[in-house]
Amino acid sequence: MSTHTGPLAGIRVIDITLTVMGPYCTQILADLGADVIKVEAEAGDTSRHVLPARSAALGGMFVNMNRGKRSIVLDLKRDAGKAALQRLVESADVFVHTLRPQAIERLGFSYDALRAISPRLIYANLYGFGRNGPYAAFPAYDDVIQAAIGLAMLQANLQDGTPSYVATALADKVTGLHGVYAILAALFARERGAGGQELEIPMFETMVSFLLTEHIAGAVFDPPLSAPVYPRMVSRQRRPYPTRDGYLAVLVYNDGQWLRFFEAIGHPAWSRDARFASMSSRSAHIDALYEHLAVTLAERDTAEWLVLLRQADIPVMALATTQDLFDDPHLDAVGFWQRLDTADGPVRFPGPPVHFSATPSAIRRSAPALDEHGVAILREIGFSDAEIDKIRSRGPNPGGKS
């Protein structure tokens, strides 16, 4: 288990993160071969306790997001716990936390404090809002960010005018992915001689950038040519289309696809309709176009449409549930699902989705039990058994606040 072969083999990551955003970021680093040491308080990461679970403090969501990591419990409010973390930092390449700026400062583990210990350290702040703005001290979770960036209001356009959240922790995961690429870029820059550095990956700013990729539309110009909304994305007609016996997802986009699509569905004359003849005109009349699609697709069964539209090379899929993914023939053929036998019983993971020909990523172990590797990690970084007993003691805090 200690022989890592991924592209990050030999990189050590200190992970002081909770819930989804930070653990997802460091999960990817672990899959890529990094030795990720998850530093937890005595109660453990809060997501440990999100059900369902086979055993206490090993809920399914936690098990997936913390696979491949090692766990150590340190009380960072005590001198001995602080000293242990400082020693860990000396051995580390990357430090990742999800505390608000004022909280990490109070603990004594700001970038300036840790840079004095390890100048080569890549230090990543993942939190709600950039520390130089008026929102810096606000707590933030995924739903709050979806609301603050305008996403919940965009969703209102698709329904009855009621705002709603996307049914996944989108802000957490997108920000976690930005954390991954920022850390990798900083490690690359360090290899080129730039040394260590501090990274700031705030959810709010990250998600505003992400959302406005296409929705900025005409607002990219000054003065604006339109509201910052991409009309196709908020059309109420943009939805899974009912067929005669189910639903179908069809996305016809460019000119060639539309020509083939109109032929395939038996309406070639639509390509000569001024409203639908070009990308610009289709964009201006997207609701009318999608209404035509909805009426037409309701005339045949799902299986018939899949054959017909795939013959025309049109992007199309039948609707699936999350349960369907576990029996998906494509995922099975590419070896997507990975199974491990653990002390807690067999587990099944969605495997790393990217592949490396020379340095393959892998899931090397399941998620750790709380403090499963604590003693071993402390020994690795040179603490004696007597010192370890002191670090792990729950008694008074000599020389400091208890």
C-alpha positions as CSV (number, residue, x, y, z in Angstrom):
1,M,0.0,0.0,0.0
2,S,3.0,2.3,0.5
3,T,4.3,1.9,-3.1
4,H,2.6,4.7,-5.0
5,T,2.9,4.6,-8.8
6,G,0.7,7.6,-9.9
7,P,2.0,10.9,-11.2
8,L,2.1,12.4,-7.7
9,A,4.0,9.5,-6.2
10,G,6.4,10.9,-3.5
11,I,4.3,14.0,-2.9
12,R,3.0,14.4,0.7
13,V,-0.2,16.3,1.3
14,I,-1.4,17.5,4.7
15,D,-5.2,17.7,4.5
16,I,-7.1,19.7,7.1
17,T,-10.4,19.8,5.3
18,L,-14.0,18.8,6.0
19,T,-17.2,17.8,4.3
20,V,-17.0,17.9,0.4
21,M,-15.0,20.7,-1.2
22,G,-11.6,20.0,0.4
23,P,-11.9,16.2,0.7
24,Y,-12.9,15.9,-2.9
25,C,-9.8,18.0,-3.9
26,T,-7.5,15.8,-1.8
27,Q,-9.2,12.6,-2.9
28,I,-8.1,13.3,-6.5
29,L,-4.6,14.0,-5.3
30,A,-4.6,10.6,-3.5
31,D,-5.9,8.9,-6.6
32,L,-3.0,10.5,-8.5
33,G,-0.5,8.8,-6.0
34,A,0.0,11.5,-3.3
35,D,0.4,10.4,0.3
36,V,-2.5,12.3,1.8
37,I,-2.5,12.6,5.6
38,K,-6.0,13.6,6.8
39,V,-5.6,15.6,10.1
40,E,-8.9,15.3,12.1
41,A,-10.2,16.6,15.4
42,E,-11.3,14.0,18.0
43,A,-14.8,14.0,16.6
44,G,-13.6,13.5,13.1
45,D,-14.7,15.0,9.8
46,T,-18.5,15.8,10.1
47,S,-19.2,13.9,6.8
48,R,-18.1,10.6,8.6
49,H,-21.5,10.6,10.3
50,V,-23.7,11.2,7.2
51,L,-25.7,8.0,6.7
52,P,-26.0,5.4,5.3
53,A,-23.1,3.7,7.0
54,R,-22.0,0.1,7.5
55,S,-20.0,1.1,10.6
56,A,-19.9,4.1,12.8
57,A,-18.0,7.1,11.4
58,L,-17.7,5.5,8.0
59,G,-20.6,6.8,6.0
60,G,-20.7,6.0,2.3
61,M,-20.1,9.6,1.2
62,F,-17.1,9.9,3.5
63,V,-15.7,6.6,2.4
64,N,-15.7,7.6,-1.3
65,M,-14.3,11.1,-0.8
66,N,-11.5,10.0,1.6
67,R,-10.4,6.9,-0.1
68,G,-6.6,6.4,-0.3
69,K,-5.9,8.7,2.6
70,R,-4.4,8.1,6.1
71,S,-6.0,9.5,9.2
72,I,-4.4,11.1,12.3
73,V,-6.2,12.8,15.2
74,L,-4.5,15.9,16.5
75,D,-5.8,18.5,18.9
76,L,-4.6,21.7,17.3
77,K,-5.7,23.8,20.3
78,R,-3.1,22.0,22.4
79,D,0.7,22.7,22.2
80,A,1.5,19.0,21.6
81,G,-0.9,18.8,18.7
82,K,0.5,22.0,17.2
83,A,4.0,20.7,17.5
84,A,3.0,17.4,15.8
85,L,1.4,19.3,12.9
86,Q,4.5,21.5,12.5
87,R,6.7,18.4,12.3
88,L,4.3,17.0,9.7
89,V,4.6,20.2,7.7
90,E,8.4,19.9,7.6
91,S,7.9,16.6,5.7
92,A,5.1,17.8,3.4
93,D,4.9,19.3,-0.1
94,V,1.3,20.6,0.1
95,F,-0.9,21.9,2.9
96,V,-4.7,22.2,2.2
97,H,-7.3,23.6,4.6
98,T,-10.9,24.8,4.5
99,L,-11.0,27.0,7.5
100,R,-12.0,30.7,7.2
101,P,-9.0,33.1,7.1
102,Q,-9.5,34.3,10.7
103,A,-9.8,30.7,12.0
104,I,-6.6,29.4,10.5
105,E,-4.8,32.5,11.7
106,R,-6.0,31.9,15.3
107,L,-4.7,28.3,15.2
108,G,-1.3,29.6,14.2
109,F,-1.1,27.9,10.9
110,S,-1.3,30.8,8.4
111,Y,0.9,30.6,5.3
112,D,3.5,33.0,6.9
113,A,3.7,30.7,9.9
114,L,4.2,27.5,7.9
115,R,6.5,29.1,5.3
116,A,8.9,29.7,8.1
117,I,8.9,26.0,8.7
118,S,9.0,24.9,5.1
119,P,9.8,27.5,2.4
120,R,9.0,24.9,-0.4
121,L,5.4,24.3,0.9
122,I,2.5,24.7,-1.5
123,Y,-0.2,26.2,0.8
124,A,-3.8,26.0,-0.5
125,N,-6.7,28.0,1.1
126,L,-10.1,26.7,0.1
127,Y,-12.9,28.6,1.7
128,G,-16.1,30.5,0.9
129,F,-15.0,34.1,0.0
130,G,-11.7,35.8,-0.8
131,R,-10.1,37.2,2.3
132,N,-9.8,40.7,1.0
133,G,-13.5,41.3,0.5
134,P,-16.4,42.2,2.8
135,Y,-17.7,38.6,2.8
136,A,-14.4,37.1,4.0
137,A,-15.7,36.2,7.5
138,F,-19.0,34.7,6.3
139,P,-19.5,31.0,6.6
140,A,-20.4,29.2,3.3
141,Y,-21.8,26.0,2.1
142,D,-22.8,24.8,-1.4
143,D,-26.4,26.0,-1.3
144,V,-25.4,29.4,-0.1
145,I,-22.9,29.8,-2.9
146,Q,-25.5,28.6,-5.5
147,A,-27.8,31.3,-4.3
148,A,-25.2,34.0,-4.1
149,I,-23.9,33.6,-7.7
150,G,-27.3,33.7,-9.3
151,L,-27.6,30.0,-10.1
152,A,-30.7,29.4,-8.0
153,M,-32.5,32.3,-9.8
154,L,-31.4,30.9,-13.2
155,Q,-33.0,27.6,-12.2
156,A,-36.3,29.5,-11.6
157,N,-36.5,30.2,-15.3
158,L,-36.7,26.5,-16.0
159,Q,-39.6,25.8,-13.7
160,D,-42.5,27.8,-12.4
161,G,-40.5,30.9,-11.3
162,T,-39.4,29.3,-8.0
163,P,-35.7,29.4,-7.4
164,S,-34.0,26.0,-6.8
165,Y,-30.7,24.4,-6.2
166,V,-28.9,22.1,-8.7
167,A,-29.2,18.5,-7.3
168,T,-25.6,18.0,-6.6
169,A,-22.9,19.8,-4.5
170,L,-21.8,21.7,-7.6
171,A,-20.0,24.6,-5.9
172,D,-18.1,22.3,-3.6
173,K,-16.9,20.0,-6.4
174,V,-16.1,22.7,-8.9
175,T,-14.1,24.6,-6.3
176,G,-12.3,21.4,-5.3
177,L,-11.3,20.8,-8.9
178,H,-10.0,24.3,-9.2
179,G,-8.0,23.5,-6.0
180,V,-6.5,20.5,-7.8
181,Y,-5.3,22.3,-10.8
182,A,-4.0,25.2,-8.8
183,I,-1.9,22.8,-6.6
184,L,-0.6,20.9,-9.6
185,A,0.4,24.2,-11.3
186,A,2.2,25.4,-8.2
187,L,4.0,22.1,-7.9
188,F,5.1,22.4,-11.5
189,A,6.3,26.0,-10.9
190,R,8.2,24.8,-7.9
191,E,10.0,22.2,-10.0
192,R,11.0,25.1,-12.3
193,G,12.5,27.0,-9.4
194,A,9.7,29.2,-8.2
195,G,9.8,27.8,-4.7
196,G,6.7,27.4,-2.5
197,Q,3.7,29.7,-2.6
198,E,0.3,30.4,-1.2
199,L,-2.9,29.7,-3.2
200,E,-6.4,31.1,-2.6
201,I,-9.3,29.2,-4.0
202,P,-12.5,30.9,-2.8
203,M,-15.9,29.3,-3.6
204,F,-17.7,32.5,-4.5
205,E,-15.2,33.9,-7.0
206,T,-14.6,30.5,-8.5
207,M,-18.2,29.8,-9.1
208,V,-18.9,33.3,-10.5
209,S,-16.2,32.7,-13.0
210,F,-17.5,29.2,-13.7
211,L,-21.1,30.3,-14.1
212,L,-20.4,33.2,-16.4
213,T,-18.3,31.1,-18.8
214,E,-21.3,31.0,-21.2
215,H,-23.9,33.1,-19.3
216,I,-21.8,36.3,-19.6
217,A,-23.1,36.5,-23.2
218,G,-23.5,40.1,-24.3
219,A,-22.5,41.4,-20.9
220,V,-18.9,40.8,-21.9
221,F,-19.1,43.9,-24.0
222,D,-19.0,47.4,-22.5
223,P,-21.7,48.8,-22.7
224,P,-23.5,45.4,-22.5
225,L,-25.3,44.1,-25.6
226,S,-27.6,41.8,-23.5
227,A,-28.3,40.6,-20.0
228,P,-25.7,38.1,-18.6
229,V,-27.8,35.0,-19.6
230,Y,-27.3,32.4,-22.3
231,P,-30.9,32.0,-23.6
232,R,-30.6,28.4,-24.7
233,M,-29.6,27.3,-21.2
234,V,-32.7,28.9,-19.5
235,S,-35.3,28.0,-22.1
236,R,-38.1,26.2,-20.5
237,Q,-38.2,24.0,-23.5
238,R,-34.7,22.8,-22.8
239,R,-35.5,19.6,-20.9
240,P,-35.6,15.8,-21.4
241,Y,-38.2,15.3,-24.1
242,P,-41.1,12.8,-23.6
243,T,-41.2,10.0,-26.2
244,R,-44.1,7.7,-26.7
245,D,-42.8,5.4,-23.9
246,G,-40.2,7.4,-21.9
247,Y,-37.8,10.3,-22.1
248,L,-34.9,11.2,-24.3
249,A,-32.0,13.7,-24.1
250,V,-31.2,15.2,-27.5
251,L,-28.8,18.1,-28.0
252,V,-28.5,19.2,-31.6
253,Y,-26.1,22.1,-31.8
254,N,-24.2,23.0,-35.0
255,D,-25.4,23.6,-38.5
256,G,-24.4,20.1,-39.8
257,Q,-26.2,18.4,-36.9
258,W,-29.4,20.4,-37.5
259,L,-29.4,19.5,-41.2
260,R,-29.0,15.8,-40.4
261,F,-31.5,16.0,-37.6
262,F,-34.2,17.7,-39.7
263,E,-33.7,15.0,-42.4
264,A,-33.8,12.2,-39.8
265,I,-37.1,13.3,-38.2
266,G,-38.7,13.7,-41.6
267,H,-38.9,17.6,-41.6
268,P,-36.1,18.7,-44.1
269,A,-38.1,21.9,-44.9
270,W,-37.3,23.1,-41.3
271,S,-33.7,23.8,-42.4
272,R,-35.1,26.4,-44.8
273,D,-37.2,28.1,-42.2
274,A,-35.6,31.5,-41.6
275,R,-35.9,31.0,-37.9
276,F,-33.9,27.8,-37.9
277,A,-31.5,28.2,-40.8
278,S,-28.4,29.4,-38.9
279,M,-26.8,29.4,-35.5
280,S,-27.8,33.0,-34.9
281,S,-31.4,32.6,-36.0
282,R,-31.8,29.4,-34.0
283,S,-30.4,31.3,-30.9
284,A,-33.0,34.0,-31.4
285,H,-35.9,31.5,-31.7
286,I,-34.7,28.8,-29.4
287,D,-38.0,28.3,-27.6
288,A,-39.9,27.8,-30.9
289,L,-37.3,25.4,-32.1
290,Y,-37.4,23.3,-28.9
291,E,-41.2,23.3,-29.0
292,H,-41.0,21.7,-32.5
293,L,-38.6,19.1,-31.2
294,A,-40.9,18.2,-28.2
295,V,-43.9,17.6,-30.5
296,T,-41.9,15.5,-32.9
297,L,-40.1,13.3,-30.4
298,A,-43.4,12.4,-28.7
299,E,-44.4,10.5,-31.9
300,R,-42.1,7.5,-31.5
301,D,-40.7,5.2,-28.9
302,T,-37.3,5.9,-27.2
303,A,-35.6,2.9,-28.8
304,E,-36.7,3.9,-32.3
305,W,-35.3,7.4,-31.8
306,L,-32.0,6.1,-30.4
307,V,-31.4,4.0,-33.6
308,L,-32.5,6.7,-36.0
309,L,-30.6,9.6,-34.4
310,R,-27.4,7.6,-33.8
311,Q,-27.4,6.7,-37.5
312,A,-27.5,10.4,-38.2
313,D,-24.7,11.0,-35.6
314,I,-26.8,13.2,-33.4
315,P,-25.9,13.5,-29.7
316,V,-28.6,11.5,-27.9
317,M,-29.0,9.3,-24.8
318,A,-31.9,7.7,-23.0
319,L,-32.5,9.1,-19.5
320,A,-30.8,7.1,-16.7
321,T,-31.1,7.2,-12.9
322,T,-28.1,7.2,-10.6
323,Q,-29.0,3.5,-9.8
324,D,-28.7,2.7,-13.5
325,L,-25.0,3.7,-13.5
326,F,-24.1,0.7,-11.5
327,D,-25.1,-1.6,-14.4
328,D,-24.1,0.7,-17.3
329,P,-22.5,-1.5,-20.0
330,H,-20.1,1.3,-21.0
331,L,-18.8,1.9,-17.5
332,D,-18.5,-1.9,-17.1
333,A,-16.5,-2.2,-20.3
334,V,-14.0,0.5,-19.4
335,G,-13.4,-0.9,-15.9
336,F,-14.8,2.2,-14.3
337,W,-16.0,0.6,-11.1
338,Q,-13.3,-0.5,-8.6
339,R,-13.9,-2.9,-5.8
340,L,-11.9,-3.3,-2.6
341,D,-12.1,-5.7,0.3
342,T,-11.8,-3.8,3.5
343,A,-12.1,-4.6,7.2
344,D,-15.5,-3.0,7.0
345,G,-16.5,-5.3,4.2
346,P,-16.4,-5.0,0.4
347,V,-16.7,-1.5,-1.1
348,R,-17.3,-0.3,-4.7
349,F,-15.8,3.0,-5.9
350,P,-16.2,5.1,-9.0
351,G,-12.7,4.9,-10.3
352,P,-10.4,7.7,-11.4
353,P,-11.9,8.9,-14.7
354,V,-8.6,10.0,-16.2
355,H,-5.9,7.6,-17.4
356,F,-2.1,7.9,-17.6
357,S,-0.2,5.5,-19.8
358,A,3.0,5.6,-17.8
359,T,2.0,6.6,-14.3
360,P,-1.5,5.2,-13.7
361,S,-3.7,6.6,-11.0
362,A,-5.4,4.1,-8.7
363,I,-7.5,3.7,-5.5
364,R,-4.9,2.1,-3.2
365,R,-7.0,1.9,0.0
366,S,-10.4,2.6,1.3
367,A,-11.1,5.6,3.6
368,P,-9.4,5.4,6.9
369,A,-11.0,4.8,10.3
370,L,-10.7,7.8,12.5
371,D,-7.0,8.0,13.7
372,E,-6.3,4.7,12.0
373,H,-2.7,5.7,11.1
374,G,-2.0,8.2,13.9
375,V,0.7,6.3,15.8
376,A,2.4,5.1,12.6
377,I,2.5,8.7,11.1
378,L,4.0,10.1,14.3
379,R,6.7,7.5,14.3
380,E,7.5,8.2,10.6
381,I,8.3,11.8,11.4
382,G,10.5,10.9,14.3
383,F,8.5,11.1,17.5
384,S,9.4,8.7,20.3
385,D,6.7,6.5,22.1
386,A,6.9,8.8,25.1
387,E,6.3,11.9,22.9
388,I,3.5,10.2,21.1
389,D,1.8,9.4,24.4
390,K,2.0,13.2,25.2
391,I,0.6,14.2,21.9
392,R,-2.3,11.8,22.2
393,S,-3.0,12.7,25.8
394,R,-6.3,14.3,26.6
395,G,-5.1,15.9,29.9
396,P,-4.3,19.5,30.7
397,N,-2.3,21.5,28.2
398,P,1.0,22.4,29.8
399,G,2.2,25.9,29.0
400,G,-1.0,26.8,27.0
401,K,-4.7,26.9,27.0
402,S,-6.5,23.6,27.6
